[in-house]
Amino acid sequence: MPEFQNKGYAQDTINAVEALYPKAIRWELDTILQEKKLCHLYEKMNYTRTGKIENIKKGMDLVFYAKSLSN
């Protein structure tokens, strides 16, 4: 919803979830490749593309991300 975009809520939520599991050494997620804002968000949060992309249907692909942490 546009009224909630660009306010840092998604970043705060990702940080809060990651903080719940301080011993985690790797996080993985996927999102829709065509959703450029979501891809940008995850890349800004230090997630990197794994190289795996899965076609769901015409015009919709999942792109996979991972983030490795050094504890």
PDB file with one MODEL, atoms N, CA, C and O in Angstrom:
MODEL        1
ATOM      1  N   MET A   1       0.845  -1.171   0.000  1.00  0.00           N
ATOM      2  CA  MET A   1       0.000   0.000   0.000  1.00  0.00           C
ATOM      3  C   MET A   1       0.897   1.243   0.000  1.00  0.00           C
ATOM      4  O   MET A   1       1.799   1.362   0.830  1.00  0.00           O
ATOM      5  N   PRO A   2       0.651   2.142  -0.911  1.00  0.00           N
ATOM      6  CA  PRO A   2       1.530   3.299  -1.074  1.00  0.00           C
ATOM      7  C   PRO A   2       1.739   4.124   0.194  1.00  0.00           C
ATOM      8  O   PRO A   2       2.827   4.660   0.405  1.00  0.00           O
ATOM      9  N   GLU A   3       0.729   4.233   1.027  1.00  0.00           N
ATOM     10  CA  GLU A   3       0.889   5.083   2.223  1.00  0.00           C
ATOM     11  C   GLU A   3       1.878   4.500   3.245  1.00  0.00           C
ATOM     12  O   GLU A   3       2.289   5.195   4.174  1.00  0.00           O
ATOM     13  N   PHE A   4       2.252   3.250   3.074  1.00  0.00           N
ATOM     14  CA  PHE A   4       3.204   2.621   3.990  1.00  0.00           C
ATOM     15  C   PHE A   4       4.579   2.426   3.361  1.00  0.00           C
ATOM     16  O   PHE A   4       5.486   1.914   4.017  1.00  0.00           O
ATOM     17  N   GLN A   5       4.748   2.820   2.116  1.00  0.00           N
ATOM     18  CA  GLN A   5       6.022   2.646   1.428  1.00  0.00           C
ATOM     19  C   GLN A   5       7.001   3.764   1.772  1.00  0.00           C
ATOM     20  O   GLN A   5       6.608   4.889   2.081  1.00  0.00           O
ATOM     21  N   ASN A   6       8.281   3.421   1.710  1.00  0.00           N
ATOM     22  CA  ASN A   6       9.377   4.379   1.911  1.00  0.00           C
ATOM     23  C   ASN A   6       9.385   4.996   3.304  1.00  0.00           C
ATOM     24  O   ASN A   6       9.794   6.145   3.472  1.00  0.00           O
ATOM     25  N   LYS A   7       8.940   4.248   4.291  1.00  0.00           N
ATOM     26  CA  LYS A   7       8.962   4.711   5.678  1.00  0.00           C
ATOM     27  C   LYS A   7       9.887   3.862   6.547  1.00  0.00           C
ATOM     28  O   LYS A   7      10.020   4.113   7.745  1.00  0.00           O
ATOM     29  N   GLY A   8      10.527   2.854   5.941  1.00  0.00           N
ATOM     30  CA  GLY A   8      11.468   2.024   6.675  1.00  0.00           C
ATOM     31  C   GLY A   8      10.837   0.859   7.422  1.00  0.00           C
ATOM     32  O   GLY A   8      11.527   0.149   8.155  1.00  0.00           O
ATOM     33  N   TYR A   9       9.542   0.652   7.249  1.00  0.00           N
ATOM     34  CA  TYR A   9       8.865  -0.428   7.982  1.00  0.00           C
ATOM     35  C   TYR A   9       9.412  -1.803   7.611  1.00  0.00           C
ATOM     36  O   TYR A   9       9.614  -2.644   8.487  1.00  0.00           O
ATOM     37  N   ALA A  10       9.652  -2.036   6.338  1.00  0.00           N
ATOM     38  CA  ALA A  10      10.148  -3.343   5.901  1.00  0.00           C
ATOM     39  C   ALA A  10      11.546  -3.599   6.458  1.00  0.00           C
ATOM     40  O   ALA A  10      11.824  -4.694   6.946  1.00  0.00           O
ATOM     41  N   GLN A  11      12.421  -2.608   6.394  1.00  0.00           N
ATOM     42  CA  GLN A  11      13.768  -2.756   6.945  1.00  0.00           C
ATOM     43  C   GLN A  11      13.711  -3.024   8.441  1.00  0.00           C
ATOM     44  O   GLN A  11      14.408  -3.907   8.940  1.00  0.00           O
ATOM     45  N   ASP A  12      12.893  -2.275   9.153  1.00  0.00           N
ATOM     46  CA  ASP A  12      12.760  -2.476  10.593  1.00  0.00           C
ATOM     47  C   ASP A  12      12.258  -3.878  10.915  1.00  0.00           C
ATOM     48  O   ASP A  12      12.715  -4.504  11.872  1.00  0.00           O
ATOM     49  N   THR A  13      11.320  -4.364  10.116  1.00  0.00           N
ATOM     50  CA  THR A  13      10.764  -5.696  10.346  1.00  0.00           C
ATOM     51  C   THR A  13      11.811  -6.772  10.091  1.00  0.00           C
ATOM     52  O   THR A  13      11.944  -7.705  10.883  1.00  0.00           O
ATOM     53  N   ILE A  14      12.550  -6.656   9.000  1.00  0.00           N
ATOM     54  CA  ILE A  14      13.610  -7.631   8.709  1.00  0.00           C
ATOM     55  C   ILE A  14      14.643  -7.626   9.826  1.00  0.00           C
ATOM     56  O   ILE A  14      15.058  -8.688  10.289  1.00  0.00           O
ATOM     57  N   ASN A  15      15.060  -6.452  10.261  1.00  0.00           N
ATOM     58  CA  ASN A  15      16.030  -6.361  11.354  1.00  0.00           C
ATOM     59  C   ASN A  15      15.482  -6.985  12.640  1.00  0.00           C
ATOM     60  O   ASN A  15      16.216  -7.666  13.357  1.00  0.00           O
ATOM     61  N   ALA A  16      14.214  -6.761  12.934  1.00  0.00           N
ATOM     62  CA  ALA A  16      13.608  -7.313  14.147  1.00  0.00           C
ATOM     63  C   ALA A  16      13.545  -8.837  14.091  1.00  0.00           C
ATOM     64  O   ALA A  16      13.844  -9.512  15.076  1.00  0.00           O
ATOM     65  N   VAL A  17      13.159  -9.374  12.945  1.00  0.00           N
ATOM     66  CA  VAL A  17      13.089 -10.837  12.804  1.00  0.00           C
ATOM     67  C   VAL A  17      14.483 -11.443  12.917  1.00  0.00           C
ATOM     68  O   VAL A  17      14.669 -12.448  13.604  1.00  0.00           O
ATOM     69  N   GLU A  18      15.447 -10.850  12.260  1.00  0.00           N
ATOM     70  CA  GLU A  18      16.817 -11.370  12.345  1.00  0.00           C
ATOM     71  C   GLU A  18      17.340 -11.297  13.782  1.00  0.00           C
ATOM     72  O   GLU A  18      18.081 -12.179  14.213  1.00  0.00           O
ATOM     73  N   ALA A  19      16.965 -10.264  14.516  1.00  0.00           N
ATOM     74  CA  ALA A  19      17.413 -10.117  15.909  1.00  0.00           C
ATOM     75  C   ALA A  19      16.813 -11.188  16.820  1.00  0.00           C
ATOM     76  O   ALA A  19      17.377 -11.490  17.872  1.00  0.00           O
ATOM     77  N   LEU A  20      15.684 -11.760  16.430  1.00  0.00           N
ATOM     78  CA  LEU A  20      15.073 -12.834  17.229  1.00  0.00           C
ATOM     79  C   LEU A  20      15.916 -14.101  17.221  1.00  0.00           C
ATOM     80  O   LEU A  20      15.778 -14.949  18.103  1.00  0.00           O
ATOM     81  N   TYR A  21      16.780 -14.231  16.234  1.00  0.00           N
ATOM     82  CA  TYR A  21      17.596 -15.435  16.070  1.00  0.00           C
ATOM     83  C   TYR A  21      19.070 -15.053  15.946  1.00  0.00           C
ATOM     84  O   TYR A  21      19.654 -15.187  14.871  1.00  0.00           O
ATOM     85  N   PRO A  22      19.671 -14.581  17.026  1.00  0.00           N
ATOM     86  CA  PRO A  22      21.045 -14.075  16.955  1.00  0.00           C
ATOM     87  C   PRO A  22      22.093 -15.138  16.612  1.00  0.00           C
ATOM     88  O   PRO A  22      23.205 -14.797  16.209  1.00  0.00           O
ATOM     89  N   LYS A  23      21.752 -16.409  16.765  1.00  0.00           N
ATOM     90  CA  LYS A  23      22.711 -17.472  16.450  1.00  0.00           C
ATOM     91  C   LYS A  23      22.603 -17.950  14.998  1.00  0.00           C
ATOM     92  O   LYS A  23      23.379 -18.805  14.572  1.00  0.00           O
ATOM     93  N   ALA A  24      21.659 -17.412  14.246  1.00  0.00           N
ATOM     94  CA  ALA A  24      21.516 -17.809  12.844  1.00  0.00           C
ATOM     95  C   ALA A  24      22.776 -17.428  12.085  1.00  0.00           C
ATOM     96  O   ALA A  24      23.346 -16.356  12.288  1.00  0.00           O
ATOM     97  N   ILE A  25      23.193 -18.321  11.217  1.00  0.00           N
ATOM     98  CA  ILE A  25      24.389 -18.040  10.420  1.00  0.00           C
ATOM     99  C   ILE A  25      24.064 -17.788   8.950  1.00  0.00           C
ATOM    100  O   ILE A  25      24.912 -17.330   8.184  1.00  0.00           O
ATOM    101  N   ARG A  26      22.829 -18.093   8.572  1.00  0.00           N
ATOM    102  CA  ARG A  26      22.425 -17.876   7.177  1.00  0.00           C
ATOM    103  C   ARG A  26      20.917 -17.650   7.120  1.00  0.00           C
ATOM    104  O   ARG A  26      20.141 -18.331   7.791  1.00  0.00           O
ATOM    105  N   TRP A  27      20.529 -16.687   6.311  1.00  0.00           N
ATOM    106  CA  TRP A  27      19.124 -16.407   6.039  1.00  0.00           C
ATOM    107  C   TRP A  27      18.901 -16.608   4.551  1.00  0.00           C
ATOM    108  O   TRP A  27      19.764 -16.276   3.738  1.00  0.00           O
ATOM    109  N   GLU A  28      17.747 -17.150   4.197  1.00  0.00           N
ATOM    110  CA  GLU A  28      17.386 -17.322   2.800  1.00  0.00           C
ATOM    111  C   GLU A  28      15.968 -16.823   2.582  1.00  0.00           C
ATOM    112  O   GLU A  28      15.122 -16.917   3.472  1.00  0.00           O
ATOM    113  N   LEU A  29      15.719 -16.301   1.411  1.00  0.00           N
ATOM    114  CA  LEU A  29      14.373 -15.853   1.056  1.00  0.00           C
ATOM    115  C   LEU A  29      14.245 -15.845  -0.451  1.00  0.00           C
ATOM    116  O   LEU A  29      15.232 -15.951  -1.178  1.00  0.00           O
ATOM    117  N   ASP A  30      13.028 -15.718  -0.899  1.00  0.00           N
ATOM    118  CA  ASP A  30      12.782 -15.539  -2.328  1.00  0.00           C
ATOM    119  C   ASP A  30      11.701 -14.486  -2.496  1.00  0.00           C
ATOM    120  O   ASP A  30      10.897 -14.234  -1.599  1.00  0.00           O
ATOM    121  N   THR A  31      11.710 -13.887  -3.667  1.00  0.00           N
ATOM    122  CA  THR A  31      10.724 -12.873  -3.995  1.00  0.00           C
ATOM    123  C   THR A  31      10.506 -12.878  -5.499  1.00  0.00           C
ATOM    124  O   THR A  31      11.207 -13.576  -6.232  1.00  0.00           O
ATOM    125  N   ILE A  32       9.566 -12.126  -5.942  1.00  0.00           N
ATOM    126  CA  ILE A  32       9.253 -12.053  -7.369  1.00  0.00           C
ATOM    127  C   ILE A  32      10.275 -11.140  -8.059  1.00  0.00           C
ATOM    128  O   ILE A  32      10.423  -9.969  -7.708  1.00  0.00           O
ATOM    129  N   LEU A  33      10.953 -11.691  -9.020  1.00  0.00           N
ATOM    130  CA  LEU A  33      12.001 -10.970  -9.738  1.00  0.00           C
ATOM    131  C   LEU A  33      11.498  -9.663 -10.334  1.00  0.00           C
ATOM    132  O   LEU A  33      12.230  -8.673 -10.355  1.00  0.00           O
ATOM    133  N   GLN A  34      10.276  -9.644 -10.812  1.00  0.00           N
ATOM    134  CA  GLN A  34       9.729  -8.462 -11.476  1.00  0.00           C
ATOM    135  C   GLN A  34       9.339  -7.353 -10.494  1.00  0.00           C
ATOM    136  O   GLN A  34       9.020  -6.241 -10.915  1.00  0.00           O
ATOM    137  N   GLU A  35       9.362  -7.641  -9.216  1.00  0.00           N
ATOM    138  CA  GLU A  35       9.083  -6.623  -8.188  1.00  0.00           C
ATOM    139  C   GLU A  35      10.408  -5.935  -7.833  1.00  0.00           C
ATOM    140  O   GLU A  35      11.063  -6.290  -6.853  1.00  0.00           O
ATOM    141  N   LYS A  36      10.775  -4.972  -8.628  1.00  0.00           N
ATOM    142  CA  LYS A  36      12.092  -4.322  -8.507  1.00  0.00           C
ATOM    143  C   LYS A  36      12.311  -3.692  -7.131  1.00  0.00           C
ATOM    144  O   LYS A  36      13.427  -3.730  -6.612  1.00  0.00           O
ATOM    145  N   LYS A  37      11.271  -3.116  -6.534  1.00  0.00           N
ATOM    146  CA  LYS A  37      11.434  -2.489  -5.216  1.00  0.00           C
ATOM    147  C   LYS A  37      11.771  -3.528  -4.148  1.00  0.00           C
ATOM    148  O   LYS A  37      12.568  -3.255  -3.251  1.00  0.00           O
ATOM    149  N   LEU A  38      11.172  -4.713  -4.237  1.00  0.00           N
ATOM    150  CA  LEU A  38      11.480  -5.758  -3.267  1.00  0.00           C
ATOM    151  C   LEU A  38      12.906  -6.259  -3.456  1.00  0.00           C
ATOM    152  O   LEU A  38      13.627  -6.465  -2.480  1.00  0.00           O
ATOM    153  N   CYS A  39      13.311  -6.453  -4.694  1.00  0.00           N
ATOM    154  CA  CYS A  39      14.692  -6.874  -4.957  1.00  0.00           C
ATOM    155  C   CYS A  39      15.670  -5.842  -4.410  1.00  0.00           C
ATOM    156  O   CYS A  39      16.675  -6.198  -3.795  1.00  0.00           O
ATOM    157  N   HIS A  40      15.379  -4.582  -4.630  1.00  0.00           N
ATOM    158  CA  HIS A  40      16.244  -3.515  -4.126  1.00  0.00           C
ATOM    159  C   HIS A  40      16.308  -3.548  -2.591  1.00  0.00           C
ATOM    160  O   HIS A  40      17.384  -3.400  -2.011  1.00  0.00           O
ATOM    161  N   LEU A  41      15.177  -3.739  -1.948  1.00  0.00           N
ATOM    162  CA  LEU A  41      15.141  -3.796  -0.483  1.00  0.00           C
ATOM    163  C   LEU A  41      16.047  -4.899   0.039  1.00  0.00           C
ATOM    164  O   LEU A  41      16.883  -4.654   0.910  1.00  0.00           O
ATOM    165  N   TYR A  42      15.892  -6.110  -0.480  1.00  0.00           N
ATOM    166  CA  TYR A  42      16.684  -7.225   0.026  1.00  0.00           C
ATOM    167  C   TYR A  42      18.167  -7.036  -0.253  1.00  0.00           C
ATOM    168  O   TYR A  42      19.005  -7.378   0.581  1.00  0.00           O
ATOM    169  N   GLU A  43      18.493  -6.497  -1.412  1.00  0.00           N
ATOM    170  CA  GLU A  43      19.896  -6.247  -1.716  1.00  0.00           C
ATOM    171  C   GLU A  43      20.468  -5.167  -0.798  1.00  0.00           C
ATOM    172  O   GLU A  43      21.630  -5.237  -0.398  1.00  0.00           O
ATOM    173  N   LYS A  44      19.661  -4.185  -0.472  1.00  0.00           N
ATOM    174  CA  LYS A  44      20.089  -3.137   0.470  1.00  0.00           C
ATOM    175  C   LYS A  44      20.310  -3.714   1.869  1.00  0.00           C
ATOM    176  O   LYS A  44      21.111  -3.190   2.643  1.00  0.00           O
ATOM    177  N   MET A  45      19.591  -4.799   2.188  1.00  0.00           N
ATOM    178  CA  MET A  45      19.699  -5.449   3.497  1.00  0.00           C
ATOM    179  C   MET A  45      20.785  -6.528   3.497  1.00  0.00           C
ATOM    180  O   MET A  45      20.827  -7.380   4.385  1.00  0.00           O
ATOM    181  N   ASN A  46      21.656  -6.479   2.497  1.00  0.00           N
ATOM    182  CA  ASN A  46      22.814  -7.377   2.362  1.00  0.00           C
ATOM    183  C   ASN A  46      22.472  -8.815   1.995  1.00  0.00           C
ATOM    184  O   ASN A  46      23.252  -9.725   2.275  1.00  0.00           O
ATOM    185  N   TYR A  47      21.330  -9.030   1.378  1.00  0.00           N
ATOM    186  CA  TYR A  47      21.019 -10.331   0.799  1.00  0.00           C
ATOM    187  C   TYR A  47      21.582 -10.329  -0.616  1.00  0.00           C
ATOM    188  O   TYR A  47      21.508  -9.318  -1.313  1.00  0.00           O
ATOM    189  N   THR A  48      22.138 -11.447  -1.039  1.00  0.00           N
ATOM    190  CA  THR A  48      22.680 -11.548  -2.387  1.00  0.00           C
ATOM    191  C   THR A  48      21.940 -12.641  -3.154  1.00  0.00           C
ATOM    192  O   THR A  48      21.468 -13.622  -2.580  1.00  0.00           O
ATOM    193  N   ARG A  49      21.857 -12.446  -4.430  1.00  0.00           N
ATOM    194  CA  ARG A  49      21.192 -13.432  -5.277  1.00  0.00           C
ATOM    195  C   ARG A  49      22.023 -14.710  -5.317  1.00  0.00           C
ATOM    196  O   ARG A  49      23.246 -14.667  -5.451  1.00  0.00           O
ATOM    197  N   THR A  50      21.352 -15.829  -5.201  1.00  0.00           N
ATOM    198  CA  THR A  50      22.045 -17.120  -5.231  1.00  0.00           C
ATOM    199  C   THR A  50      22.306 -17.584  -6.655  1.00  0.00           C
ATOM    200  O   THR A  50      23.130 -18.471  -6.880  1.00  0.00           O
ATOM    201  N   GLY A  51      21.618 -16.998  -7.606  1.00  0.00           N
ATOM    202  CA  GLY A  51      21.724 -17.424  -8.991  1.00  0.00           C
ATOM    203  C   GLY A  51      20.545 -18.285  -9.421  1.00  0.00           C
ATOM    204  O   GLY A  51      20.345 -18.519 -10.613  1.00  0.00           O
ATOM    205  N   LYS A  52      19.773 -18.752  -8.462  1.00  0.00           N
ATOM    206  CA  LYS A  52      18.612 -19.577  -8.781  1.00  0.00           C
ATOM    207  C   LYS A  52      17.420 -18.683  -9.088  1.00  0.00           C
ATOM    208  O   LYS A  52      17.087 -17.783  -8.317  1.00  0.00           O
ATOM    209  N   ILE A  53      16.792 -18.940 -10.209  1.00  0.00           N
ATOM    210  CA  ILE A  53      15.564 -18.260 -10.609  1.00  0.00           C
ATOM    211  C   ILE A  53      14.591 -19.339 -11.068  1.00  0.00           C
ATOM    212  O   ILE A  53      14.955 -20.218 -11.850  1.00  0.00           O
ATOM    213  N   GLU A  54      13.380 -19.273 -10.592  1.00  0.00           N
ATOM    214  CA  GLU A  54      12.362 -20.271 -10.914  1.00  0.00           C
ATOM    215  C   GLU A  54      11.167 -19.602 -11.565  1.00  0.00           C
ATOM    216  O   GLU A  54      10.566 -18.691 -10.995  1.00  0.00           O
ATOM    217  N   ASN A  55      10.829 -20.052 -12.744  1.00  0.00           N
ATOM    218  CA  ASN A  55       9.676 -19.494 -13.442  1.00  0.00           C
ATOM    219  C   ASN A  55       8.392 -20.030 -12.823  1.00  0.00           C
ATOM    220  O   ASN A  55       8.230 -21.240 -12.667  1.00  0.00           O
ATOM    221  N   ILE A  56       7.484 -19.130 -12.473  1.00  0.00           N
ATOM    222  CA  ILE A  56       6.189 -19.500 -11.907  1.00  0.00           C
ATOM    223  C   ILE A  56       5.129 -19.520 -13.008  1.00  0.00           C
ATOM    224  O   ILE A  56       4.366 -20.475 -13.152  1.00  0.00           O
ATOM    225  N   LYS A  57       5.110 -18.446 -13.770  1.00  0.00           N
ATOM    226  CA  LYS A  57       4.227 -18.349 -14.934  1.00  0.00           C
ATOM    227  C   LYS A  57       4.779 -17.236 -15.808  1.00  0.00           C
ATOM    228  O   LYS A  57       5.735 -16.560 -15.428  1.00  0.00           O
ATOM    229  N   LYS A  58       4.194 -17.047 -16.952  1.00  0.00           N
ATOM    230  CA  LYS A  58       4.685 -16.018 -17.868  1.00  0.00           C
ATOM    231  C   LYS A  58       4.693 -14.661 -17.163  1.00  0.00           C
ATOM    232  O   LYS A  58       3.667 -14.201 -16.662  1.00  0.00           O
ATOM    233  N   GLY A  59       5.863 -14.035 -17.134  1.00  0.00           N
ATOM    234  CA  GLY A  59       5.991 -12.724 -16.515  1.00  0.00           C
ATOM    235  C   GLY A  59       6.180 -12.751 -15.008  1.00  0.00           C
ATOM    236  O   GLY A  59       6.207 -11.694 -14.378  1.00  0.00           O
ATOM    237  N   MET A  60       6.313 -13.946 -14.407  1.00  0.00           N
ATOM    238  CA  MET A  60       6.519 -14.036 -12.956  1.00  0.00           C
ATOM    239  C   MET A  60       7.572 -15.107 -12.653  1.00  0.00           C
ATOM    240  O   MET A  60       7.373 -16.296 -12.899  1.00  0.00           O
ATOM    241  N   ASP A  61       8.682 -14.642 -12.118  1.00  0.00           N
ATOM    242  CA  ASP A  61       9.780 -15.527 -11.750  1.00  0.00           C
ATOM    243  C   ASP A  61      10.162 -15.273 -10.303  1.00  0.00           C
ATOM    244  O   ASP A  61      10.131 -14.136  -9.833  1.00  0.00           O
ATOM    245  N   LEU A  62      10.521 -16.337  -9.603  1.00  0.00           N
ATOM    246  CA  LEU A  62      11.058 -16.195  -8.260  1.00  0.00           C
ATOM    247  C   LEU A  62      12.569 -16.087  -8.355  1.00  0.00           C
ATOM    248  O   LEU A  62      13.210 -16.842  -9.086  1.00  0.00           O
ATOM    249  N   VAL A  63      13.125 -15.158  -7.624  1.00  0.00           N
ATOM    250  CA  VAL A  63      14.560 -15.016  -7.507  1.00  0.00           C
ATOM    251  C   VAL A  63      14.920 -15.314  -6.056  1.00  0.00           C
ATOM    252  O   VAL A  63      14.244 -14.856  -5.135  1.00  0.00           O
ATOM    253  N   PHE A  64      15.983 -16.078  -5.860  1.00  0.00           N
ATOM    254  CA  PHE A  64      16.363 -16.541  -4.530  1.00  0.00           C
ATOM    255  C   PHE A  64      17.558 -15.737  -4.012  1.00  0.00           C
ATOM    256  O   PHE A  64      18.498 -15.428  -4.744  1.00  0.00           O
ATOM    257  N   TYR A  65      17.480 -15.417  -2.728  1.00  0.00           N
ATOM    258  CA  TYR A  65      18.497 -14.638  -2.043  1.00  0.00           C
ATOM    259  C   TYR A  65      19.003 -15.373  -0.820  1.00  0.00           C
ATOM    260  O   TYR A  65      18.312 -16.229  -0.268  1.00  0.00           O
ATOM    261  N   ALA A  66      20.227 -15.032  -0.395  1.00  0.00           N
ATOM    262  CA  ALA A  66      20.787 -15.559   0.838  1.00  0.00           C
ATOM    263  C   ALA A  66      21.638 -14.469   1.490  1.00  0.00           C
ATOM    264  O   ALA A  66      22.151 -13.562   0.834  1.00  0.00           O
ATOM    265  N   LYS A  67      21.760 -14.600   2.790  1.00  0.00           N
ATOM    266  CA  LYS A  67      22.587 -13.668   3.561  1.00  0.00           C
ATOM    267  C   LYS A  67      23.324 -14.502   4.595  1.00  0.00           C
ATOM    268  O   LYS A  67      22.706 -15.127   5.457  1.00  0.00           O
ATOM    269  N   SER A  68      24.647 -14.510   4.504  1.00  0.00           N
ATOM    270  CA  SER A  68      25.461 -15.238   5.468  1.00  0.00           C
ATOM    271  C   SER A  68      25.973 -14.288   6.522  1.00  0.00           C
ATOM    272  O   SER A  68      26.421 -13.182   6.219  1.00  0.00           O
ATOM    273  N   LEU A  69      25.902 -14.730   7.764  1.00  0.00           N
ATOM    274  CA  LEU A  69      26.313 -13.893   8.888  1.00  0.00           C
ATOM    275  C   LEU A  69      27.540 -14.499   9.559  1.00  0.00           C
ATOM    276  O   LEU A  69      27.657 -15.720   9.668  1.00  0.00           O
ATOM    277  N   SER A  70      28.430 -13.662   9.995  1.00  0.00           N
ATOM    278  CA  SER A  70      29.576 -14.147  10.761  1.00  0.00           C
ATOM    279  C   SER A  70      29.358 -13.774  12.212  1.00  0.00           C
ATOM    280  O   SER A  70      29.324 -12.593  12.559  1.00  0.00           O
ATOM    281  N   ASN A  71      29.209 -14.775  13.058  1.00  0.00           N
ATOM    282  CA  ASN A  71      28.971 -14.537  14.491  1.00  0.00           C
ATOM    283  C   ASN A  71      30.248 -14.661  15.271  1.00  0.00           C
ATOM    284  O   ASN A  71      30.245 -14.494  16.491  1.00  0.00           O
TER     285      ASN A  71
ENDMDL
END
